[in-house]
């Protein structure tokens, strides 16, 4: 009877340890993902009304007041919220940058806007795409990918962290199989 109670304690302890190991595996994987994956921002809104000017567009069949980008005004320049700083200015500039108007029309890089990915700055240019009716939104939306503060900027470091998760998972699996093997051997010895 004492032997069976001890065996039950071993089984319960082993089960709890395997469950804890799997829980730690999930937590370690989540944390590793945070430091090895760049963060994406979708449609960050910027009010560009300070960099706009009203102009009557002539030659159309109606006289409507249109808004144009005033490139001589610094208000037509915007800086994204998560602009690179410190080491990120050299090692991790913005990527996957898409700039649109408030209606979702995509602007063309170096035609409708210029980009300084190192400093996170977008400068709107005065083109037909950036002009709109005065009654429309002055919002400019910017989507981009950036490195968070804890991001591991070396590719070998990110690879090593990925391998560590795999090794930890293999270790948990080996321990679980070993415990099952030991328990099955005990059962055979009792029979």
TIVEXVEX-145525 format. One record per residue: residue number from 1; chain; residue in three letters; x, y, z of N, C-alpha, C in turn. Coordinates in nm, 2 decimals, padded with zeros to 4 digits. Atoms other than C-alpha are relative to their C-alpha. Example, Ala and Ser with C-alpha at 12.3 -4.5 7.8 and 13.67 -1.06 7.14 Angstrom:
> 1  A  ALA  00.09  -00.12  00.00  01.23  -00.45  00.78  00.09  00.12  00.00
> 2  A  SER  -00.09  -00.11  00.00  01.37  -00.11  00.71  -00.08  00.11  00.08
// end
This chain:
> 1  A  UNK  00.08  -00.12  00.00  00.00  00.00  00.00  00.09  00.13  00.00
> 2  A  UNK  -00.09  -00.11  -00.01  00.28  00.24  00.09  00.07  00.02  -00.14
> 3  A  UNK  -00.06  -00.01  00.13  00.45  00.16  -00.24  -00.09  00.06  -00.10
> 4  A  UNK  00.09  -00.05  00.10  00.14  00.24  -00.44  -00.02  00.15  00.03
> 5  A  UNK  00.01  -00.15  -00.03  00.10  00.58  -00.25  00.12  00.08  -00.05
> 6  A  UNK  -00.12  -00.06  00.05  00.46  00.66  -00.33  00.00  00.01  -00.15
> 7  A  UNK  00.00  00.00  00.15  00.41  00.57  -00.70  -00.11  00.11  -00.04
> 8  A  UNK  00.10  -00.10  00.04  00.09  00.79  -00.71  00.06  00.14  00.02
> 9  A  UNK  -00.06  -00.13  -00.02  00.29  01.08  -00.56  00.10  00.04  -00.11
> 10  A  UNK  -00.09  -00.02  00.10  00.56  01.04  -00.82  -00.07  00.03  -00.13
> 11  A  UNK  00.08  -00.03  00.12  00.30  01.03  -01.10  -00.06  00.14  00.00
> 12  A  UNK  00.05  -00.14  -00.01  00.13  01.35  -00.97  00.10  00.10  -00.01
> 13  A  UNK  -00.11  -00.10  00.00  00.46  01.53  -00.92  00.05  00.01  -00.15
> 14  A  UNK  -00.04  00.00  00.14  00.57  01.43  -01.27  -00.09  00.08  -00.09
> 15  A  UNK  00.10  -00.06  00.08  00.25  01.54  -01.43  00.00  00.15  00.03
> 16  A  UNK  -00.01  -00.14  -00.03  00.26  01.88  -01.25  00.12  00.07  -00.06
> 17  A  UNK  -00.12  -00.06  00.05  00.62  01.94  -01.35  -00.01  00.01  -00.15
> 18  A  UNK  00.02  -00.01  00.15  00.54  01.86  -01.72  -00.09  00.11  -00.04
> 19  A  UNK  00.10  -00.11  00.03  00.24  02.10  -01.71  00.07  00.13  00.02
> 20  A  UNK  -00.07  -00.12  -00.02  00.46  02.37  -01.56  00.10  00.03  -00.10
> 21  A  UNK  -00.10  -00.02  00.10  00.73  02.31  -01.81  -00.06  00.05  -00.13
> 22  A  UNK  00.07  -00.04  00.12  00.48  02.34  -02.10  -00.05  00.15  00.02
> 23  A  UNK  00.05  -00.14  -00.02  00.34  02.66  -01.94  00.12  00.10  -00.01
> 24  A  UNK  -00.12  -00.08  00.02  00.70  02.80  -01.92  00.04  00.01  -00.14
> 25  A  UNK  -00.03  00.00  00.14  00.75  02.70  -02.28  -00.08  00.11  -00.07
> 26  A  UNK  00.09  -00.09  00.06  00.45  02.91  -02.38  00.05  00.15  00.03
> 27  A  UNK  -00.04  -00.13  -00.04  00.57  03.21  -02.18  00.13  00.04  -00.06
> 28  A  UNK  -00.13  -00.03  00.06  00.93  03.19  -02.31  -00.02  00.02  -00.15
> 29  A  UNK  00.02  -00.02  00.15  00.80  03.16  -02.67  -00.06  00.14  -00.02
> 30  A  UNK  00.06  -00.13  00.01  00.58  03.47  -02.62  00.10  00.11  00.02
> 31  A  UNK  -00.10  -00.10  -00.03  00.86  03.67  -02.47  00.11  00.01  -00.11
> 32  A  UNK  -00.10  00.00  00.11  01.11  03.56  -02.74  -00.06  00.06  -00.13
> 33  A  UNK  00.06  -00.06  00.12  00.86  03.66  -03.01  00.00  00.15  00.01
> 34  A  UNK  00.00  -00.15  -00.02  00.84  04.01  -02.86  00.13  00.06  -00.04
> 35  A  UNK  -00.14  -00.05  00.02  01.22  04.06  -02.88  00.06  -00.03  -00.14
> 36  A  UNK  -00.06  00.04  00.13  01.27  03.90  -03.22  -00.09  00.04  -00.12
> 37  A  UNK  00.09  -00.04  00.10  00.97  04.04  -03.42  -00.02  00.15  00.00
> 38  A  UNK  00.03  -00.15  00.01  00.93  04.40  -03.55  -00.14  00.02  00.03
> 39  A  UNK  00.13  -00.04  -00.03  00.62  04.58  -03.45  -00.06  00.07  -00.11
> 40  A  UNK  00.07  -00.07  00.11  00.36  04.69  -03.71  -00.10  00.10  00.05
> 41  A  UNK  00.10  -00.10  -00.03  00.15  05.00  -03.69  -00.08  00.02  -00.13
> 42  A  UNK  00.10  -00.02  00.11  -00.16  05.03  -03.91  -00.07  00.13  00.01
> 43  A  UNK  00.08  -00.13  00.01  -00.30  05.37  -04.02  00.01  00.09  00.12
> 44  A  UNK  -00.03  -00.10  -00.10  -00.14  05.60  -03.77  -00.05  00.13  -00.06
> 45  A  UNK  00.06  -00.13  00.06  -00.34  05.93  -03.82  00.08  00.12  00.04
> 46  A  UNK  -00.07  -00.12  -00.02  -00.17  06.26  -03.86  -00.08  00.11  -00.07
> 47  A  UNK  00.08  -00.12  00.06  -00.35  06.60  -03.91  00.10  00.09  -00.07
> 48  A  UNK  -00.09  -00.08  00.08  -00.17  06.78  -04.19  -00.05  00.13  -00.04
> 49  A  UNK  00.06  -00.13  00.04  -00.39  07.09  -04.20  00.10  00.11  00.01
> 50  A  UNK  -00.10  -00.11  -00.02  -00.10  07.31  -04.08  00.09  00.01  -00.13
> 51  A  UNK  -00.08  -00.01  00.12  00.09  07.23  -04.40  -00.07  00.01  -00.13
> 52  A  UNK  00.08  -00.01  00.12  -00.19  07.29  -04.64  -00.04  00.14  -00.03
> 53  A  UNK  00.05  -00.13  00.04  -00.31  07.59  -04.83  -00.12  -00.01  -00.09
> 54  A  UNK  00.11  00.00  00.08  -00.63  07.67  -05.00  00.03  00.07  -00.13
> 55  A  UNK  -00.03  -00.06  00.14  -00.62  07.74  -05.38  -00.12  -00.03  -00.09
> 56  A  UNK  00.10  00.02  00.10  -00.88  07.79  -05.65  00.06  -00.07  -00.12
> 57  A  UNK  -00.05  00.08  00.11  -00.82  07.53  -05.91  -00.08  00.05  -00.13
> 58  A  UNK  00.06  -00.05  00.12  -00.89  07.69  -06.25  00.00  -00.10  -00.12
> 59  A  UNK  00.00  00.09  00.12  -00.98  07.52  -06.58  -00.10  -00.11  00.02
> 60  A  UNK  00.09  00.11  -00.02  -01.24  07.29  -06.43  -00.14  00.06  -00.03
> 61  A  UNK  00.13  -00.05  00.03  -01.61  07.31  -06.50  -00.08  00.05  00.12
> 62  A  UNK  00.06  -00.06  -00.12  -01.68  07.42  -06.15  00.11  00.08  00.08
> 63  A  UNK  -00.10  -00.07  -00.08  -01.51  07.66  -05.91  -00.01  -00.05  00.14
> 64  A  UNK  -00.01  00.06  -00.14  -01.43  07.46  -05.60  00.13  00.04  00.06
> 65  A  UNK  -00.12  -00.03  -00.07  -01.18  07.54  -05.34  00.07  -00.13  00.04
> 66  A  UNK  -00.08  00.12  -00.02  -00.91  07.28  -05.33  00.11  00.03  00.10
> 67  A  UNK  -00.11  -00.01  -00.09  -00.65  07.21  -05.07  00.13  -00.05  -00.06
> 68  A  UNK  -00.12  00.05  00.05  -00.29  07.18  -05.18  00.11  -00.01  00.11
> 69  A  UNK  -00.10  00.01  -00.10  00.02  07.08  -04.99  00.10  00.12  -00.02
> 70  A  UNK  -00.10  -00.11  00.00  00.24  07.38  -04.90  00.13  -00.05  00.04
> 71  A  UNK  -00.12  00.07  -00.03  00.58  07.23  -04.93  00.10  00.09  00.07
> 72  A  UNK  -00.09  -00.10  -00.07  00.75  07.55  -04.79  -00.04  00.00  00.15
> 73  A  UNK  00.05  00.00  -00.14  00.55  07.50  -04.47  00.04  -00.14  00.07
> 74  A  UNK  -00.04  00.12  -00.07  00.70  07.25  -04.22  -00.12  -00.08  00.05
> 75  A  UNK  00.12  00.07  -00.04  00.34  07.15  -04.13  -00.03  -00.11  -00.10
> 76  A  UNK  00.02  00.11  00.09  00.35  06.93  -04.44  00.09  -00.12  00.03
> 77  A  UNK  -00.08  00.11  -00.05  00.61  06.72  -04.27  -00.05  -00.06  00.12
> 78  A  UNK  00.05  00.07  -00.12  00.51  06.46  -04.02  00.11  -00.10  00.05
> 79  A  UNK  -00.08  00.11  -00.06  00.70  06.23  -03.78  -00.08  -00.10  00.06
> 80  A  UNK  00.08  00.10  -00.06  00.56  05.90  -03.69  00.03  -00.01  00.15
> 81  A  UNK  -00.01  00.01  -00.15  00.50  05.82  -03.32  00.12  -00.08  00.04
> 82  A  UNK  -00.10  00.09  -00.04  00.75  05.54  -03.31  00.13  00.02  -00.09
> 83  A  UNK  -00.12  -00.03  00.09  01.04  05.71  -03.50  00.12  -00.06  00.07
> 84  A  UNK  -00.12  00.06  -00.06  01.37  05.54  -03.45  00.08  00.10  00.08
> 85  A  UNK  -00.09  -00.08  -00.08  01.60  05.67  -03.18  00.12  -00.09  00.04
> 86  A  UNK  -00.13  00.06  -00.05  01.95  05.58  -03.04  00.05  -00.10  -00.11
> 87  A  UNK  -00.06  00.10  00.09  02.08  05.26  -03.20  -00.09  -00.04  -00.11
> 88  A  UNK  00.09  00.04  00.11  01.77  05.21  -03.41  00.02  00.09  -00.12
> 89  A  UNK  -00.02  -00.09  00.11  01.86  05.51  -03.63  00.10  -00.06  -00.10
> 90  A  UNK  -00.09  00.06  00.09  02.15  05.31  -03.77  -00.03  -00.15  -00.04
> 91  A  UNK  00.02  00.14  00.01  02.05  04.95  -03.72  -00.15  -00.04  -00.04
> 92  A  UNK  00.14  00.04  00.02  01.67  04.95  -03.76  -00.09  00.12  -00.04
> 93  A  UNK  00.09  -00.10  00.04  01.50  05.22  -03.97  -00.14  -00.05  -00.03
> 94  A  UNK  00.14  00.04  00.03  01.13  05.21  -04.05  00.00  -00.08  -00.13
> 95  A  UNK  00.02  00.08  00.12  01.02  04.95  -04.31  -00.15  -00.01  -00.03
> 96  A  UNK  00.14  00.03  00.04  00.70  04.86  -04.50  -00.08  00.13  00.02
> 97  A  UNK  00.07  -00.13  -00.01  00.60  05.23  -04.50  -00.10  00.02  -00.11
> 98  A  UNK  00.11  -00.03  00.10  00.26  05.30  -04.67  -00.07  00.13  00.05
> 99  A  UNK  00.06  -00.13  -00.04  00.12  05.66  -04.67  -00.12  00.01  -00.09
> 100  A  UNK  00.12  -00.02  00.07  -00.24  05.73  -04.76  -00.07  00.12  00.05
> 101  A  UNK  00.08  -00.11  -00.05  -00.49  06.01  -04.74  -00.11  -00.06  00.09
> 102  A  UNK  00.10  00.04  -00.10  -00.79  06.00  -04.50  -00.10  -00.10  -00.07
> 103  A  UNK  00.10  00.09  00.07  -01.00  05.81  -04.77  00.07  -00.13  -00.03
> 104  A  UNK  -00.06  00.12  00.03  -00.74  05.54  -04.81  00.08  -00.01  -00.13
> 105  A  UNK  -00.07  00.00  00.13  -00.59  05.64  -05.14  00.15  00.00  00.03
> 106  A  UNK  -00.15  00.01  -00.03  -00.22  05.53  -05.14  00.08  00.10  -00.08
> 107  A  UNK  -00.09  -00.10  00.06  00.04  05.79  -05.21  00.12  -00.08  -00.05
> 108  A  UNK  -00.12  00.06  00.06  00.35  05.71  -05.42  00.12  00.06  00.06
> 109  A  UNK  -00.12  -00.04  -00.06  00.69  05.73  -05.26  00.08  00.08  -00.11
> 110  A  UNK  -00.08  -00.09  00.09  00.91  06.01  -05.42  -00.08  00.07  -00.11
> 111  A  UNK  00.09  -00.07  00.09  00.61  06.13  -05.62  -00.09  00.09  00.08
> 112  A  UNK  00.10  -00.07  -00.08  00.35  06.22  -05.36  00.06  00.04  00.14
> 113  A  UNK  -00.06  -00.02  -00.13  00.58  06.21  -05.05  00.15  -00.05  -00.01
> 114  A  UNK  -00.13  00.06  -00.02  00.94  06.16  -04.95  00.01  -00.06  00.14
> 115  A  UNK  -00.01  00.07  -00.12  01.05  05.94  -04.67  00.15  00.00  00.06
> 116  A  UNK  -00.13  00.01  -00.07  01.34  05.96  -04.42  -00.03  -00.11  00.11
> 117  A  UNK  00.03  00.12  -00.08  01.31  05.61  -04.27  00.09  -00.01  00.12
> 118  A  UNK  -00.10  00.00  -00.11  01.61  05.66  -04.04  -00.06  00.09  00.12
> 119  A  UNK  00.06  -00.09  -00.11  01.43  05.95  -03.85  -00.15  -00.01  00.01
> 120  A  UNK  00.15  00.01  -00.01  01.07  05.85  -03.91  -00.08  00.11  -00.05
> 121  A  UNK  00.07  -00.12  00.05  00.98  06.16  -04.11  -00.05  -00.02  -00.15
> 122  A  UNK  00.06  00.01  00.13  00.74  06.18  -04.41  -00.03  00.15  -00.04
> 123  A  UNK  00.03  -00.13  00.05  00.72  06.50  -04.62  -00.09  -00.01  -00.12
> 124  A  UNK  00.09  00.01  00.11  00.42  06.54  -04.84  00.04  00.10  -00.10
> 125  A  UNK  -00.03  -00.09  00.11  00.46  06.69  -05.18  -00.13  00.05  -00.07
> 126  A  UNK  00.12  -00.05  00.06  00.22  06.90  -05.38  -00.02  -00.07  -00.14
> 127  A  UNK  00.03  00.07  00.12  00.08  06.66  -05.64  -00.15  -00.01  -00.01
> 128  A  UNK  00.15  00.02  00.01  -00.27  06.59  -05.78  -00.05  -00.10  00.09
> 129  A  UNK  00.05  00.10  -00.10  -00.29  06.29  -05.55  -00.02  00.06  00.14
> 130  A  UNK  00.01  -00.06  -00.14  -00.23  06.50  -05.24  -00.10  00.11  00.01
> 131  A  UNK  00.10  -00.11  00.00  -00.48  06.78  -05.34  -00.13  -00.06  00.02
> 132  A  UNK  00.14  00.05  -00.02  -00.84  06.74  -05.23  -00.09  00.12  00.03
> 133  A  UNK  00.09  -00.10  -00.03  -01.15  06.94  -05.17  00.01  00.05  00.14
> 134  A  UNK  -00.01  -00.06  -00.13  -01.15  07.17  -04.87  -00.09  -00.07  00.10
> 135  A  UNK  00.09  00.06  -00.09  -01.44  06.98  -04.73  00.04  -00.14  00.05
> 136  A  UNK  -00.05  00.14  -00.03  -01.25  06.65  -04.72  00.10  00.00  00.12
> 137  A  UNK  -00.08  00.02  -00.12  -01.04  06.52  -04.43  00.15  00.04  -00.03
> 138  A  UNK  -00.14  -00.04  00.01  -00.69  06.66  -04.37  00.09  -00.10  00.06
> 139  A  UNK  -00.08  00.11  -00.06  -00.57  06.33  -04.23  00.09  -00.07  -00.10
> 140  A  UNK  -00.09  00.08  00.08  -00.27  06.15  -04.36  00.02  -00.12  00.09
> 141  A  UNK  -00.02  00.12  -00.07  -00.24  05.79  -04.25  00.13  -00.07  -00.04
> 142  A  UNK  -00.13  00.07  00.02  00.09  05.61  -04.21  00.00  -00.13  00.06
> 143  A  UNK  -00.02  00.13  -00.05  00.14  05.24  -04.18  00.15  -00.04  -00.01
> 144  A  UNK  -00.14  00.03  00.01  00.49  05.11  -04.10  00.03  -00.11  00.10
> 145  A  UNK  -00.05  00.10  -00.09  00.70  04.85  -03.92  00.13  00.06  00.07
> 146  A  UNK  -00.11  -00.06  -00.07  00.95  04.95  -03.65  00.05  -00.10  00.11
> 147  A  UNK  -00.06  00.09  -00.10  01.18  04.79  -03.39  -00.04  00.06  00.14
> 148  A  UNK  00.04  -00.04  -00.13  01.05  04.81  -03.03  00.13  00.01  00.08
> 149  A  UNK  -00.12  -00.02  -00.08  01.29  04.90  -02.75  00.08  -00.13  00.04
> 150  A  UNK  -00.07  00.12  -00.04  01.37  04.54  -02.65  00.04  -00.09  -00.12
> 151  A  UNK  -00.03  00.08  00.12  01.42  04.42  -03.01  00.14  -00.04  -00.01
> 152  A  UNK  -00.14  00.05  00.02  01.73  04.21  -03.07  00.04  00.03  -00.15
> 153  A  UNK  -00.03  -00.05  00.14  01.89  04.38  -03.37  00.09  -00.08  -00.08
> 154  A  UNK  -00.09  00.09  00.07  02.14  04.11  -03.46  -00.07  -00.12  -00.05
> 155  A  UNK  00.07  00.12  00.06  02.02  03.83  -03.69  00.04  -00.12  00.07
> 156  A  UNK  -00.05  00.12  -00.07  02.24  03.58  -03.51  -00.07  -00.02  00.14
> 157  A  UNK  00.06  00.00  -00.13  02.09  03.68  -03.18  -00.15  -00.05  00.00
> 158  A  UNK  00.14  00.04  00.02  01.73  03.63  -03.31  00.00  -00.15  -00.03
> 159  A  UNK  00.00  00.14  00.03  01.83  03.29  -03.45  00.03  -00.08  00.12
> 160  A  UNK  -00.04  00.07  -00.12  01.99  03.18  -03.13  -00.12  -00.01  00.10
> 161  A  UNK  00.11  00.01  -00.09  01.68  03.27  -02.93  -00.11  -00.10  -00.06
> 162  A  UNK  00.09  00.10  00.06  01.47  03.07  -03.18  00.04  -00.14  00.03
> 163  A  UNK  -00.05  00.13  -00.03  01.69  02.77  -03.13  -00.02  -00.04  00.14
> 164  A  UNK  00.02  00.03  -00.15  01.67  02.80  -02.75  -00.14  -00.05  00.03
> 165  A  UNK  00.14  00.04  -00.02  01.29  02.76  -02.77  -00.01  -00.15  -00.04
> 166  A  UNK  00.01  00.14  00.05  01.33  02.44  -02.98  00.07  -00.09  00.10
> 167  A  UNK  -00.07  00.08  -00.09  01.59  02.30  -02.74  -00.07  -00.02  00.13
> 168  A  UNK  00.08  00.01  -00.12  01.37  02.37  -02.44  -00.12  -00.09  -00.02
> 169  A  UNK  00.11  00.09  00.03  01.08  02.20  -02.61  00.04  -00.15  -00.01
> 170  A  UNK  -00.05  00.13  00.01  01.29  01.90  -02.69  00.03  -00.06  00.14
> 171  A  UNK  -00.03  00.04  -00.14  01.41  01.88  -02.32  -00.12  -00.04  00.07
> 172  A  UNK  00.13  00.03  -00.06  01.05  01.89  -02.20  -00.05  -00.13  -00.05
> 173  A  UNK  00.05  00.13  00.06  00.96  01.61  -02.44  00.08  -00.12  00.05
> 174  A  UNK  -00.09  00.11  -00.05  01.26  01.40  -02.33  -00.04  -00.04  00.14
> 175  A  UNK  00.03  00.03  -00.14  01.17  01.44  -01.97  -00.14  -00.07  00.02
> 176  A  UNK  00.14  00.07  00.00  00.80  01.35  -02.03  00.01  -00.14  -00.04
> 177  A  UNK  -00.02  00.14  00.05  00.90  01.04  -02.23  00.07  -00.08  00.11
> 178  A  UNK  -00.08  00.07  -00.10  01.16  00.95  -01.96  -00.09  -00.04  00.12
> 179  A  UNK  00.08  00.03  -00.12  00.90  00.97  -01.68  -00.10  -00.11  -00.04
> 180  A  UNK  00.09  00.11  00.04  00.65  00.76  -01.88  00.07  -00.13  00.00
> 181  A  UNK  -00.08  00.13  00.01  00.92  00.50  -01.94  00.03  -00.05  00.14
> 182  A  UNK  -00.02  00.04  -00.14  01.01  00.49  -01.57  -00.12  -00.06  00.06
> 183  A  UNK  00.12  00.05  -00.06  00.65  00.45  -01.47  -00.04  -00.13  -00.06
> 184  A  UNK  00.04  00.13  00.06  00.59  00.17  -01.72  00.10  -00.11  00.05
> 185  A  UNK  -00.10  00.10  -00.05  00.91  -00.01  -01.60  -00.04  -00.04  00.15
> 186  A  UNK  00.05  00.03  -00.13  00.78  00.01  -01.24  -00.12  -00.09  00.00
> 187  A  UNK  00.12  00.08  00.01  00.45  -00.13  -01.34  00.04  -00.15  -00.04
> 188  A  UNK  -00.05  00.14  00.05  00.63  -00.43  -01.52  00.07  -00.07  00.12
> 189  A  UNK  -00.07  00.07  -00.12  00.84  -00.49  -01.20  -00.10  -00.05  00.10
> 190  A  UNK  00.10  00.04  -00.10  00.53  -00.51  -00.99  -00.08  -00.12  -00.05
> 191  A  UNK  00.08  00.11  00.05  00.36  -00.76  -01.22  00.09  -00.12  00.00
// end
